[in-house]
Amino acid sequence: MRPRTLAALAAVLALPLTLLSTPVSQAVAVTATASSTEGSGFEASQATDGDGATRWASEEGVDPQWIRLDLGATSTISGATLTWEAAYAKSYKIQTSPDGTSWTDVYSTTTGDGGTDQLTLSSSGRYVRMYGTQRGTTYGYSLWEFAVQTSSGGDTTPPSTPSGLRATATTANSVSLAWNAATDNTGVTGYDLYRGTTLVTTTTATTHTDTGLTPATAYTYTVRARDAAGNTSPASAPVTATTQQGGTETLLSQGRPATASSIEGAGFEAAKAVDGDTTGTRWASEEGADPQWIQADLGTSATISRVKLTWEAAYGKAYKIQTSANGTSWTDVHSTTTGDGGTDDVAVTGSGRFVRVHGTQRGTAYGYSLYELQVYGTSGGGGDTTPPSTPGNLRSTATTATSVSLAWNAATDNIGVTGYDLYRGSTLVNTATGTTYTDTGLTASTSYTYTVRARDAAGNTSPASNAVTATTQPPTGGGTPVEANGQLRVCGVRLCNENGKQIQLRGMSSHGLQWYSQCLNTASLDALATDWKADVLRISMYIQEDGYETNPRLFTDRVHNLIEQATARGMYAIVDWHMLTPGDPMYNLSRAKTFFTEIAQRHNNKKNLFYEIANEPNGVSWSTVKSYAEQLIPVIRAIDSDTPILVGTRAWSSLGVSDGASETEVTGNPVNATNIMYTFHFYAASHGSNYLNTLSRAADRIPMFVTEFGTQTASGGGGNNFGMSQQYIDLMAQKKISWVNWNYSDDGLSGAVFTGGTCPNGPFTGTSRLKEAGVWIRERVRTPDDF
C-alpha cells in the first residue's frame, strides 16, 4: 500500500511573514512540553524552534493531546499563531495559566481545518497551552510552529518571604514541613518547596510531607511564595531535617513470583522486574493498550511501607499501587495521574500478600515497562499465623487438545479459607475461590503437572497438594489452524500441511505498524482468531515511510510481539518486509539480512511462520528481484531450514503485469531455492481479467500466495467491485491459493475494514463497526476451512 504524504513544503510556504503588527512582539518560550510525542525527532521543542521544516507530533489515534509553552514569566498575551502539519486539530482550545496547573480557556473551536490559525487573544499568564480534543485526521496532532505574541506590563511586585520554615515530623522515609504564610499586594497563589535545588512540589497549603527519602539522611529545604503574575519571593531561611533510622524495613519482592497482564514478547516477562537488576532486564507490556498491570506475590502477608518503581522509557502517566490479601480484592494505597517516568519511590501504608502496579494511562505511545518493582516493608504483622489444611484429592476431570479441567476437595482453616492457588509446574495458573478450574491455551498431546495450595485472609498458605499429571488430547480438525496443520511446506505448486494435504489459508493483513499498531491489541487479535476465524495474520512492517529504518529496535520488537500474539492464538503469521519506496529491494538488502537473522534466530522453533522478504518490488527487473532473493534466502536458511519463504514479484507483485509483462518471466527463470512461494497482489476495482488470468496460469506452474488484495482500487480506496473480487475468491479456492486481505485497521480509506475511531477500544467482533468491504471480507474469511 502507498503511505500518506506530508505537506511539508506547503506548510513552510504558509508560515506568516510577520507574527503581528508592532508594537506587539513574539514571546520566546523557555520550555515546551507535550502530552506525548510520536517518537524521536518530534519533541515539543520542535514547534518552538522557528524552523518551519521541523515539527511536534503527538502519538497517533489518541484524544485529547496538548502542547504547552512556558514563557518564563507572567506576560500579557495578545495573540497566537499555530501552523499545522497535515495532522491538524478539528476541535481545540487555547488556554493560559499562571502556574501550569489551573487553566483558563481564551479561545475554542470545533471547526478547525488545518493550515495556519492566527488568533487574536486577550489574556495573561506564564503558560500557554493548545489543548486538542478532536483530531482532524486518523493520525495525531502535529504543529510545524506554535508562536505566542505578548507584551510586557502588569504586576511586578513579588510576595514577602515565607517565614518560620520548620520540620514538624520525620520517619525513616519522609520529612513533614510547615511554614508561615507570605503576603502579596494582589494575593499569594502558591508556594514552591525545594529540597536543595530540586523543586519538590508546588502547593497552595503551608504544609507538605516529602516522601520516598533514604533513612538516616539529612535533607535541607527552602520555600518561595508566588503570586498570580508569576512573581516569586526570595527563598526562606533553610531548615535541615534528618530522617530516622530504617528499622526493620526490608526488600520483600526480589526473587518472588511475579505475573502481568501481558508481555511485549520473550525476554520481557514479569519476573524480569523482580530480579534485582535495575538497569539491564525489564518487564514490558504489550504496546498501545490500557490498562495493564504487574503484581508480585510476597509469599505471606506483610506490612508495606514503600514501593519503588524504576521505569524504562515507557512509563505510566496514570497508575495505582494496590495491595491484596488474596490476589483478587485490591486496595489502593497510592494513585497518580501525573507520572513522569524515571524512579518513583513512594511511601505507602498498607498490608497484604500481593502488591500490584495497575497502569491506566501510558506516558508514551508504547506500553508499560519497569526495570524493577521493589516492595519494602516487614513480613508477618501479627494475628493469625495458622495455615489452612492441605487440599485433598487433586484430580483431572476432563481434557481436550488445548485444556485440562481439574477439581480438588476443600481445605479447612481456623478462620476460613479465602481461595486456592493452582500451579502448573512452578507457574501460578490461577487464584480461585471454588474447588474447580479449567486450564486453557495448552498444547495438544502434552503432559502437564499440577498442584494446589489453600490460603486464608492473613495470607497463610497450606502445603502443596498431591501432584496430578494430565495429558492433552491429540490435535483435531476442530482445533486452531496451527493445531490442525502444524509445520507447512511447499509441495509441488501448492501449500501442504505436515500430513501432506494441500490446504488454503485465509486471513488479514495489518496496516503499517508505524501508523496503526493501536489496531493490533488483545481484543482485536482475539476477534480475528475467534470471531473472524482467520487462519493467518500478515504483520506489515514498512521499511521506509517512518518505519523500520527510523528505529530498527522498536519495529523489530513490535514484530516479535505480534508473532507471539499470533502464536498464542493458533494462527499463522506472515512476517512482511514491507519495502515499497524505493522499489529496488537491493536498497534494503543489508537491513533485511539483519532483520531476518534476528527473527529467524528467535522463532526458528515455531511452526506457524512465513517470511515475506519483499512486499512490492517496483521499477526494477525480475533479474534484480531474483538476485536479491538468492542473496537473502541463504542467510535465513542457515538458521531456519523449515519456514516457507514468500518472494515478491516485480511491478508491485503483479508477476510483471503492471509493467506490461507476464508470469513467464518468473516461470521461465525461477529463484534457485526450495520451499518458497511467489506473491501476487491485486485490487479488484483496478485489476480485471488480465490479472485474474495471469494468476490462474501462474498457479499451474509455480507456488503462488496472494499476500495482499482489496475489493477497491489500487490506492486502497474508492468503490468496491465485489463481482470481480468474487471471481478471484472462486479461483483461489479452486486452486488452493492462500490469501490475505488488506487491511485490518480503521484507516479512512474504504479498504480498511473498520470504521473510523474503532481502534483501540473496539468492538472488533460482529459487524457493527465494519465498513461495507469489512462485512464482505469477514464473511469469506469465516468460510469453513478444508483442513
Disulfide bonds with the S-S distance in Angstrom:
Cys491-Cys496 1.57
Cys519-Cys759 2.05
